[in-house]
Amino acid sequence: MKLGYDLTLEQVQKLVMTPELRQAIQLLQFTSLELNEYLEQQMEENPLLELNNVQGDHENIDDYIKEKDEIDWKEYIDKEGYTYRPEKDKNIKEYNYENFISYSPSLKDNLLFQLNVLNIDEKDKKIGEILIEYIDENGYLTTTIEQVATDLEIHINRVEKVLSMIQKFEPLGVGARDLKECLLIQIKKDNNKNPNVEKIIENHLDDIAYNRLSKISKELDLDIIEIQDICDYIKTLEPKPGRGFSSSGDQVKYIIPDATIEYIDGEYIIILNDITGPRLNINSFYRDMMIQNKDPKATEYLTGKLNSAMWIIRSIEQRRMTIYKVVESILKFQRDFFEIGEKGLKPLTLKEVAEDINMHESTVSRATNGKYVQTPRGVFELKFFFSSGLATNQGDVSSTSIKSTIKDIIEKENPKRPYSDQKIADILKIKGIDISRRTVAKYRDELEIPASTLRKRY
């Protein structure tokens, strides 16, 4: 065996991830909120980059930036100046953050407010504050009155008295120790005079959950129609009285769509939201400094910052165009959805869209992740439009479309004789969709629709 050093020359092809390419990929996968946070950070680090709030005519970035190895930015700015302003439709209202609610009181805030307006002594108020601290976000007391009495070294009756006071607060049912007590509090405040309601809550909650109305009717010797009416009333009560409030410290969150699809004069129009590609420009103060400055070090520093700013601006424009092309392709493939709703949703893969817009599949994946579009049928994440499908007599049908059909079948069934999963599978087969009973059960569970035994009414 011979060991030694040799020089060889070979030609290979490989993808080089330049910093600029990494930046473009990073900006594309950002959500709108992440993009804004990133740009704020970049503007702090780069004095040449700033948001432009002044409206002007649209100017295409490619008209300014020529594809060549080196650009004399100083000469370029001196001649032209630079501002990128995407075209804005004056008929489209921009989102105004001042119109959004930034804070919503928590359940504890609400209960403490009601406690503080009561005319009670400070000791009882202190007990009340401690009890409220033990009430969870659903409105239930998570400790025992015995434990509170022990901790405060007071008689248990005093704690029980204060808890009874809290249980009269809004929302109805708050401060209960279990579901049964929560419902009983509500019917008492509702002044329900039917004694059978209380009996059923006390002894038959499990039977209500499993729709065993015949069992309740037999044990209470009541007509099953009356039992049905009582159970319908009980189901109108709130099992989680605290869920209408935000959790302590939570902020109200909103989805701001990256794009909007509007139906105007018989055709669908795509409008990109400015939040998906904010208007940016080069700070005029530093632009003038760069033109007039004769210090080589200052010029070198500003040139580097300018190059960085221009790459960010180009990457944002590329992000805008990629999202636009993806939305345009989705609109092309899922036209039936916009016409007839979920039943018209077709199976669609990232690969199909990627081939349609001549981009890599991973690029489409980044462009759809965490991005939303507002349509005449509601706001959807772009990933909603990518659905697996099943082969049927009518061609490939998306799982979302099949779920919508199952939901329609169940809504139109006779509630006294609800369809079994097998019967639904038979009906779907007649419609040209041949799926098993097990698949029907899976889709029904995903729709959070109970089984036929729990849907039956009398």
C-alpha positions as CSV (number, residue, x, y, z in Angstrom):
1,M,0.0,0.0,0.0
2,K,1.4,3.4,-1.1
3,L,0.7,6.5,1.0
4,G,1.3,10.0,-0.3
5,Y,0.0,13.3,-1.3
6,D,-1.6,14.0,-4.7
7,L,-3.1,17.1,-6.3
8,T,-6.3,16.4,-8.3
9,L,-8.7,18.6,-10.1
10,E,-12.4,17.8,-10.2
11,Q,-15.6,19.6,-11.1
12,V,-18.6,19.3,-8.8
13,Q,-22.0,21.0,-8.5
14,K,-23.3,22.0,-5.1
15,L,-25.7,24.6,-3.6
16,V,-24.0,27.4,-1.7
17,M,-26.1,29.0,0.9
18,T,-25.1,32.6,0.8
19,P,-26.0,34.9,3.7
20,E,-28.4,36.7,1.4
21,L,-30.1,33.4,0.4
22,R,-30.4,32.5,4.1
23,Q,-32.0,35.9,4.8
24,A,-34.5,35.5,2.0
25,I,-35.5,32.0,3.3
26,Q,-35.8,33.3,6.8
27,L,-38.0,36.2,5.9
28,L,-40.3,33.9,3.9
29,Q,-41.0,31.6,6.7
30,F,-41.7,34.4,9.2
31,T,-45.3,35.1,10.2
32,S,-46.4,38.7,9.9
33,L,-45.7,39.3,13.6
34,E,-42.3,37.7,13.5
35,L,-41.5,39.8,10.4
36,N,-42.3,43.0,12.2
37,E,-40.2,42.0,15.2
38,Y,-37.3,41.1,12.9
39,L,-37.6,44.4,11.0
40,E,-37.7,46.4,14.2
41,Q,-34.4,44.7,15.3
42,Q,-32.8,45.4,11.9
43,M,-33.8,49.0,12.0
44,E,-32.2,49.4,15.4
45,E,-29.0,47.9,14.0
46,N,-29.0,49.6,10.6
47,P,-29.6,53.4,10.7
48,L,-30.1,53.5,6.9
49,L,-33.2,51.3,7.0
50,E,-36.6,52.8,8.0
51,L,-40.3,52.2,7.6
52,N,-41.8,54.5,5.1
53,N,-45.3,55.8,6.1
54,V,-45.6,58.2,3.2
55,Q,-47.7,57.1,0.3
56,G,-46.5,57.5,-3.2
57,D,-46.5,55.9,-6.6
58,H,-45.5,52.3,-7.0
59,E,-42.0,51.7,-8.1
60,N,-40.7,48.3,-9.0
61,I,-37.4,47.4,-7.3
62,D,-36.1,45.7,-10.4
63,D,-36.2,49.0,-12.2
64,Y,-33.6,50.3,-9.8
65,I,-31.4,47.3,-9.0
66,K,-29.4,46.0,-12.0
67,E,-28.1,42.5,-12.1
68,K,-24.4,43.0,-12.0
69,D,-21.6,42.1,-9.6
70,E,-20.8,45.5,-8.2
71,I,-23.0,48.6,-7.9
72,D,-21.7,52.1,-7.2
73,W,-24.3,52.8,-4.5
74,K,-23.0,56.3,-3.9
75,E,-23.4,57.2,-7.6
76,Y,-26.8,55.4,-7.7
77,I,-28.3,57.3,-4.8
78,D,-26.9,60.6,-6.0
79,K,-28.7,60.1,-9.3
80,E,-31.9,58.4,-8.3
81,G,-32.6,58.2,-4.6
82,Y,-34.4,55.1,-3.4
83,T,-37.8,54.4,-1.9
84,Y,-39.8,51.3,-2.3
85,R,-43.5,51.9,-2.0
86,P,-45.9,49.1,-3.0
87,E,-49.1,50.2,-4.7
88,K,-51.9,50.9,-2.3
89,D,-55.6,50.6,-3.2
90,K,-57.3,53.7,-1.6
91,N,-60.5,51.7,-1.3
92,I,-59.0,49.2,1.0
93,K,-58.9,50.2,4.7
94,E,-55.7,49.5,6.5
95,Y,-55.8,47.8,9.9
96,N,-55.7,50.3,12.7
97,Y,-54.3,48.9,15.9
98,E,-56.0,51.6,17.9
99,N,-59.3,50.0,17.1
100,F,-58.3,46.7,18.7
101,I,-58.9,45.9,22.4
102,S,-55.5,45.4,24.0
103,Y,-56.8,44.1,27.4
104,S,-59.6,42.0,28.6
105,P,-60.3,41.5,32.3
106,S,-59.6,38.1,33.7
107,L,-62.1,36.1,35.8
108,K,-60.2,36.9,39.0
109,D,-60.3,40.7,38.1
110,N,-64.1,40.4,37.7
111,L,-64.6,38.5,41.0
112,L,-62.3,40.8,43.0
113,F,-64.2,43.8,41.7
114,Q,-67.6,42.4,42.8
115,L,-66.0,41.5,46.2
116,N,-64.7,45.0,46.8
117,V,-68.1,46.6,46.2
118,L,-69.7,44.5,49.0
119,N,-70.2,46.1,52.4
120,I,-68.4,43.5,54.5
121,D,-65.7,43.6,57.1
122,E,-62.0,43.3,56.3
123,K,-61.7,39.8,57.7
124,D,-64.4,38.4,55.4
125,K,-62.9,40.4,52.4
126,K,-59.5,38.8,53.1
127,I,-61.2,35.3,53.1
128,G,-62.9,36.2,49.9
129,E,-59.6,37.3,48.2
130,I,-58.0,34.0,49.2
131,L,-60.9,31.9,47.9
132,I,-60.9,33.8,44.6
133,E,-57.2,33.0,44.2
134,Y,-58.1,29.4,44.4
135,I,-60.7,29.7,41.6
136,D,-59.4,28.3,38.3
137,E,-60.0,29.7,34.8
138,N,-63.1,27.5,34.4
139,G,-64.7,29.0,37.5
140,Y,-64.2,26.1,39.9
141,L,-62.8,26.2,43.5
142,T,-59.6,24.2,43.5
143,T,-59.2,23.9,47.3
144,T,-61.4,22.8,50.2
145,I,-62.9,25.2,52.7
146,E,-61.4,23.1,55.4
147,Q,-57.9,23.9,54.1
148,V,-58.7,27.6,53.9
149,A,-60.1,27.6,57.4
150,T,-57.0,25.7,58.7
151,D,-54.6,28.1,57.0
152,L,-56.4,31.2,58.3
153,E,-57.1,29.6,61.7
154,I,-60.8,30.5,61.6
155,H,-64.0,28.5,61.9
156,I,-65.1,26.6,58.8
157,N,-68.6,28.1,58.9
158,R,-67.2,31.6,58.3
159,V,-65.3,30.4,55.2
160,E,-68.5,28.6,54.0
161,K,-70.5,31.8,54.5
162,V,-68.0,33.8,52.3
163,L,-67.9,31.1,49.6
164,S,-71.7,31.3,49.5
165,M,-71.4,35.0,48.9
166,I,-69.0,34.5,46.0
167,Q,-71.3,31.9,44.5
168,K,-73.8,34.6,44.0
169,F,-71.4,36.6,41.8
170,E,-71.5,36.7,38.1
171,P,-71.0,34.6,36.0
172,L,-73.6,32.1,37.3
173,G,-72.1,29.0,38.8
174,V,-68.7,30.5,39.7
175,G,-67.0,29.2,42.9
176,A,-68.5,25.7,42.7
177,R,-66.5,22.7,43.8
178,D,-67.8,20.3,41.1
179,L,-70.1,20.2,38.1
180,K,-73.1,19.2,40.1
181,E,-72.8,22.2,42.4
182,C,-72.1,24.5,39.5
183,L,-75.4,23.5,37.8
184,L,-77.4,23.6,41.0
185,I,-76.2,27.2,41.6
186,Q,-77.4,28.1,38.2
187,I,-80.9,26.6,38.5
188,K,-81.4,28.3,41.9
189,K,-80.5,31.7,40.4
190,D,-82.6,30.9,37.4
191,N,-85.6,30.4,39.8
192,N,-86.4,27.0,38.2
193,K,-89.4,25.6,40.1
194,N,-89.4,22.1,38.7
195,P,-88.1,19.8,41.5
196,N,-87.3,17.1,38.9
197,V,-84.5,19.2,37.4
198,E,-82.7,19.2,40.7
199,K,-83.3,15.5,41.1
200,I,-81.8,14.7,37.7
201,I,-78.8,16.9,38.3
202,E,-78.2,15.3,41.7
203,N,-78.5,11.7,40.6
204,H,-78.4,11.3,36.8
205,L,-75.6,13.5,35.3
206,D,-73.8,10.4,33.8
207,D,-77.1,9.3,32.3
208,I,-77.6,12.6,30.6
209,A,-74.0,12.4,29.2
210,Y,-74.7,9.0,27.7
211,N,-78.3,9.9,26.6
212,R,-79.8,7.2,28.8
213,L,-83.1,9.0,29.0
214,S,-85.2,5.7,29.2
215,K,-83.3,4.8,32.4
216,I,-84.0,8.2,34.0
217,S,-87.7,8.0,32.9
218,K,-88.1,4.6,34.5
219,E,-86.4,5.5,37.8
220,L,-88.3,8.7,38.3
221,D,-91.5,7.4,36.8
222,L,-91.8,10.4,34.4
223,D,-92.8,10.6,30.8
224,I,-89.8,10.4,28.5
225,I,-90.8,13.5,26.7
226,E,-90.6,15.5,30.0
227,I,-87.2,14.0,30.6
228,Q,-86.1,15.1,27.2
229,D,-87.3,18.6,27.9
230,I,-85.5,18.7,31.3
231,C,-82.3,17.4,29.8
232,D,-82.5,20.0,27.0
233,Y,-82.8,22.7,29.7
234,I,-79.9,21.3,31.7
235,K,-77.7,21.3,28.5
236,T,-78.3,25.1,28.2
237,L,-76.5,25.6,31.5
238,E,-72.9,26.6,31.5
239,P,-70.5,23.8,32.7
240,K,-67.5,26.1,32.7
241,P,-68.7,29.5,33.9
242,G,-65.2,31.1,33.8
243,R,-64.3,30.4,30.2
244,G,-65.9,33.6,28.9
245,F,-63.0,35.5,30.5
246,S,-59.4,35.7,29.5
247,S,-56.8,34.0,31.6
248,S,-54.9,36.2,34.0
249,G,-52.1,38.0,32.1
250,D,-53.3,36.8,28.7
251,Q,-53.4,39.3,25.9
252,V,-56.2,39.4,23.3
253,K,-54.8,37.9,20.1
254,Y,-56.0,38.6,16.5
255,I,-55.2,37.0,13.2
256,I,-54.2,39.6,10.6
257,P,-54.4,38.0,7.1
258,D,-51.4,38.2,4.9
259,A,-53.6,38.4,1.8
260,T,-57.3,39.0,0.9
261,I,-59.3,37.4,-1.9
262,E,-62.3,39.5,-2.9
263,Y,-65.0,38.7,-5.4
264,I,-65.5,41.8,-7.6
265,D,-67.5,42.1,-10.8
266,G,-67.5,38.3,-11.4
267,E,-63.9,37.6,-10.7
268,Y,-61.6,37.0,-7.7
269,I,-59.0,39.6,-6.9
270,I,-56.0,39.0,-4.7
271,I,-54.8,41.9,-2.5
272,L,-51.7,41.6,-0.4
273,N,-51.8,43.1,3.0
274,D,-48.9,45.7,3.7
275,I,-48.1,43.8,6.8
276,T,-46.7,40.9,4.7
277,G,-44.3,43.3,3.0
278,P,-44.0,46.6,4.8
279,R,-42.9,49.7,2.9
280,L,-39.3,50.4,3.5
281,N,-36.8,53.0,2.3
282,I,-33.4,54.4,2.9
283,N,-33.1,57.1,5.5
284,S,-32.6,60.4,3.7
285,F,-30.2,61.8,6.4
286,Y,-27.7,59.0,6.0
287,R,-28.3,59.0,2.2
288,D,-27.2,62.6,2.1
289,M,-24.3,61.9,4.4
290,M,-23.1,59.1,2.1
291,I,-23.2,61.4,-0.9
292,Q,-21.3,64.3,0.8
293,N,-19.0,62.4,3.1
294,K,-15.3,62.1,1.9
295,D,-14.1,60.0,4.8
296,P,-13.2,56.6,3.3
297,K,-14.0,54.7,6.6
298,A,-17.4,56.4,7.0
299,T,-18.2,55.7,3.3
300,E,-17.2,52.0,3.7
301,Y,-19.4,51.7,6.8
302,L,-22.4,53.3,5.2
303,T,-21.9,51.3,2.0
304,G,-22.0,48.1,4.0
305,K,-25.1,49.1,5.8
306,L,-26.7,50.2,2.5
307,N,-26.0,46.8,0.9
308,S,-27.6,45.1,4.0
309,A,-30.7,47.4,3.8
310,M,-31.1,46.8,0.1
311,W,-30.9,43.0,0.5
312,I,-33.7,43.2,3.2
313,I,-35.8,45.3,0.9
314,R,-35.3,42.9,-2.0
315,S,-36.0,39.9,0.3
316,I,-39.3,41.4,1.4
317,E,-40.3,42.1,-2.2
318,Q,-39.5,38.5,-3.0
319,R,-41.5,37.4,0.0
320,R,-44.5,39.4,-1.2
321,M,-44.3,37.9,-4.7
322,T,-43.9,34.4,-3.4
323,I,-47.0,34.6,-1.2
324,Y,-48.9,36.2,-4.0
325,K,-48.0,33.4,-6.4
326,V,-48.9,30.7,-3.9
327,V,-52.3,32.3,-3.1
328,E,-52.9,32.8,-6.9
329,S,-52.2,29.1,-7.4
330,I,-54.4,28.0,-4.5
331,L,-57.2,30.1,-6.0
332,K,-56.7,28.3,-9.4
333,F,-56.8,24.8,-7.9
334,Q,-59.5,25.4,-5.3
335,R,-61.9,27.5,-7.4
336,D,-64.8,25.2,-6.5
337,F,-64.2,25.9,-2.8
338,F,-64.8,29.6,-3.3
339,E,-67.9,28.8,-5.4
340,I,-69.7,26.2,-3.2
341,G,-67.8,25.9,0.0
342,E,-66.0,23.0,1.8
343,K,-67.7,20.4,-0.4
344,G,-65.8,21.8,-3.4
345,L,-62.4,21.5,-1.7
346,K,-60.1,19.2,-3.8
347,P,-57.1,17.2,-2.7
348,L,-54.0,19.4,-3.2
349,T,-50.3,18.9,-2.4
350,L,-47.5,21.3,-1.9
351,K,-45.8,19.6,-4.9
352,E,-48.6,20.5,-7.2
353,V,-48.5,24.2,-6.3
354,A,-44.7,24.2,-6.4
355,E,-44.8,22.8,-10.0
356,D,-47.5,25.3,-11.0
357,I,-45.5,28.3,-9.9
358,N,-42.1,26.8,-10.8
359,M,-40.7,26.9,-7.2
360,H,-39.3,24.3,-4.9
361,E,-41.7,22.4,-2.6
362,S,-39.9,23.6,0.5
363,T,-40.4,27.2,-0.6
364,V,-44.2,26.7,-0.9
365,S,-44.2,25.0,2.6
366,R,-42.5,28.1,4.1
367,A,-44.8,30.4,2.3
368,T,-47.9,28.7,3.7
369,N,-46.8,28.1,7.2
370,G,-48.4,30.6,9.6
371,K,-49.8,32.7,6.7
372,Y,-53.5,33.5,6.5
373,V,-55.9,34.6,3.8
374,Q,-59.2,36.4,4.2
375,T,-61.8,35.2,1.7
376,P,-65.5,35.7,1.1
377,R,-66.0,32.4,3.1
378,G,-63.9,33.4,6.1
379,V,-60.2,33.6,7.2
380,F,-58.1,30.5,6.6
381,E,-54.5,29.4,7.1
382,L,-53.0,28.7,3.7
383,K,-52.3,25.1,4.8
384,F,-56.1,24.6,5.1
385,F,-56.3,24.3,1.3
386,F,-53.9,21.4,1.2
387,S,-55.9,18.3,2.0
388,S,-55.4,14.5,1.4
389,G,-57.9,12.8,-0.7
390,L,-59.7,9.5,-1.4
391,A,-60.4,7.9,-4.8
392,T,-64.1,7.8,-5.5
393,N,-66.4,7.2,-8.5
394,Q,-66.4,11.0,-8.9
395,G,-62.6,11.2,-8.9
396,D,-60.4,12.2,-6.0
397,V,-62.3,13.9,-3.2
398,S,-60.6,15.7,-0.3
399,S,-61.1,14.5,3.3
400,T,-62.4,18.0,4.2
401,S,-65.1,17.7,1.5
402,I,-66.1,14.2,2.8
403,K,-66.4,15.6,6.3
404,S,-68.6,18.4,5.1
405,T,-70.9,15.8,3.4
406,I,-71.0,13.7,6.5
407,K,-72.0,16.7,8.6
408,D,-74.8,17.5,6.1
409,I,-76.1,14.0,6.2
410,I,-76.3,14.1,10.0
411,E,-77.9,17.5,10.1
412,K,-80.7,16.2,7.8
413,E,-81.3,12.9,9.7
414,N,-84.4,12.1,11.7
415,P,-83.3,12.9,15.3
416,K,-85.6,10.1,16.6
417,R,-83.8,7.6,14.4
418,P,-80.2,8.9,13.8
419,Y,-78.0,7.2,11.3
420,S,-75.4,4.7,12.4
421,D,-71.9,5.0,11.0
422,Q,-72.6,2.1,8.7
423,K,-75.8,3.8,7.4
424,I,-73.8,7.0,6.7
425,A,-71.2,4.9,4.9
426,D,-74.0,3.4,2.8
427,I,-75.4,6.8,1.9
428,L,-71.9,8.1,0.9
429,K,-71.5,5.0,-1.3
430,I,-74.7,6.0,-3.1
431,K,-73.2,9.4,-3.6
432,G,-70.1,7.8,-5.2
433,I,-67.9,8.0,-2.1
434,D,-66.9,4.5,-1.0
435,I,-65.4,4.6,2.5
436,S,-65.6,2.2,5.4
437,R,-67.6,2.5,8.5
438,R,-64.4,2.9,10.5
439,T,-63.4,5.9,8.4
440,V,-66.8,7.5,8.9
441,A,-66.4,7.1,12.6
442,K,-63.0,8.7,12.4
443,Y,-64.2,11.7,10.5
444,R,-67.3,12.0,12.7
445,D,-65.0,12.1,15.8
446,E,-62.8,14.8,14.2
447,L,-66.0,16.8,13.6
448,E,-66.8,16.4,17.3
449,I,-70.2,14.8,16.5
450,P,-71.4,12.2,19.0
451,A,-72.4,8.7,18.0
452,S,-75.9,7.8,17.0
453,T,-76.9,6.6,20.5
454,L,-76.0,10.0,21.9
455,R,-77.7,11.9,19.2
456,K,-81.1,10.2,19.6
457,R,-84.0,12.3,20.7
458,Y,-87.5,11.2,21.9
